[in-house]
Amino acid sequence: MSAAELTPPEAARWADRAGLPLPADRHTAAAATANHIHSVVAVLRELDFGDTPPAAAYRAGEERHDAAV
């Protein structure tokens, strides 16, 4: 665990500031969930998408379906 991880009291404070007060038994779960989301986003930020077009360039239904791998 890194020092930057959200603690249960911090999670409760942030939830309360957002207008979502949490019961005491949910503080630990909320902190764990927030830390997990943060770790996933951190990995996504490291990805190099290079020449990948933005999602707006994708046209559903125009892809070719075949069994080639």
JOBELLIN-V374338 format. One line per field, one symbol per residue. phi: phi as a letter, one per 40 degrees, with the letter a starting at -180 (. if undefined). burial: # if it has 24 or more other C-alpha atoms within 12 Angstrom, else .. A space follows every 10 residues. Layout:
phi: ???
burial: ???
This chain:
phi: .ccccccdcc ccccccccgb dbcdcbdccc ccccccdccc cccccccbcf ccccdcccbc gcccbaccb
burial: .....#.#.. ##........ ......#..# #..##..... .......... .......... .........
